[in-house]
Amino acid sequence: MKNINIVKVSRKNSISKTFYQKTKIKKFPKGETLIKDWPNSWKKIYTKDYPRLESIQLPKNIPPLNTSISTILLKRKSERIFFRKKVSLSKLSTLLFYSAGIIPGSKTWNVTRRFYPSAGARYPLEVYLSTNNIVGLENGLYHYNIRCHSLDVLLQERHLNKKISELTNQDWVSKSNIIILITSAFQRTQTKYDDRGLRHILLESGHLAQNVYLVGNTLDLKVCAIGGFIDDKINNLIDIDNEEEGIIYVLAVGT
Ligand SMILES: Cc1cc2nc3c(=O)[nH]c(=O)nc-3n(C[C@H](O)[C@H](O)[C@H](O)COP(=O)(O)O)c2cc1C
C-alpha cells in the first residue's frame, strides 16, 4: 500500500500514558466557587483583532437557517471533491456567523456567547481562513473578527490554498474555496484550568468544527475536517507564535 504510514505506538509513549494521565482530575477542591467569587481573569473575555490592518465588513443581514435539525444531521458528511465554483460573500458570512460568531443579545456577564460551548466561557479559539473564488473578496488569508463580524486582511495572495494543501499533504484541499484554520490562544483557558485546559480546547474545536459541517452542508457547501498538517508551518503562515497561540484544527470547505 502506498502513502499509508502505520504509526507504531509503544506502550511507554501511548497518549494515555502521557497526555491523558497528566491531565486527569484526581479530586476537586472543597466547596463551590460561585460566579460572583470568580477572579476577573476567569471572567474577562478576550477576542483577537488587528486594529492596524485593513478590515472588510461581512454582510450583517444573516438569514435564518430554515432547515430542520434532523435534515441537517442526515445531510452531514465529509466531502473531498471540489470544483471551486463561486461562493457568495453572504454565504461565507452566514457560515462564519453560525459556526464561530457571537450570539446577539446576551444580558448576562457573558456578552459574547457563541454557537458552541466553551469550558468556563473562556473562548480560547480564533478562526482564520484562506479563500479562493469568493465573489467580491480577493483570494487571501483573513482573520475572522468575531466582535465586528468582519475579516482582518492578513495577506492577499492567489495561491494560498495550494500552499496550505501542501502543508496538509492532501492535494484535494487546494481545490476548496475556504480553508478554515482554528487556532487556540492557550492562556485564556489555562488561566482557569491549567494543563487540563488543553483537553477543553480540543473538545471545543470539535464543537466549532461540527458547526462548520452542519451550517456548511445546509448551505450546500462541502466540508471535510483535516487533522493532519505541519503545525509550525501553518503557525508561521498566519504569523502566530506557537506558544501563546497555535493551530488546532483545519477544515476545507468548497463547492
Ligand atoms: C479529527 C479528525 C481529523 C480528520 N482528518 C482528516 C484528514 O486529514 N483528511 C481527510 O480526508 N479526512 C479527515 N477527517 C474526516 C474523516 O475521514 C471522516 O469524518 C470519516 O471518514 C467519516 O466520514 P463522514 O464525516 O462523512 O461521516 C477527519 C475527521 C476528524 C474528526
The ligand as a Gaussian input file, in Angstrom:
#p B3LYP/6-31G(d) Opt

LIG

0 1
 C      -10.189000      14.840000      13.967000
 C      -10.484000      14.459000      12.523000
 C       -9.475000      14.527000      11.608000
 C       -9.730000      14.207000      10.256000
 N       -8.719000      14.352000       9.345000
 C       -8.969000      14.086000       8.059000
 C       -7.951000      14.285000       7.097000
 O       -6.839000      14.719000       7.411000
 N       -8.249000      14.002000       5.795000
 C       -9.472000      13.550000       5.408000
 O       -9.659000      13.315000       4.223000
 N      -10.467000      13.376000       6.302000
 C      -10.270000      13.636000       7.618000
 N      -11.274000      13.515000       8.528000
 C      -12.625000      13.137000       8.077000
 C      -12.903000      11.653000       8.342000
 O      -12.176000      10.858000       7.447000
 C      -14.423000      11.409000       8.209000
 O      -15.107000      12.135000       9.194000
 C      -14.756000       9.923000       8.341000
 O      -14.266000       9.183000       7.233000
 C      -16.253000       9.680000       8.446000
 O      -16.920000      10.204000       7.305000
 P      -18.090000      11.282000       7.439000
 O      -17.534000      12.512000       8.109000
 O      -18.537000      11.554000       6.023000
 O      -19.181000      10.692000       8.266000
 C      -11.037000      13.797000       9.857000
 C      -12.041000      13.737000      10.824000
 C      -11.782000      14.074000      12.130000
 C      -12.900000      14.032000      13.131000

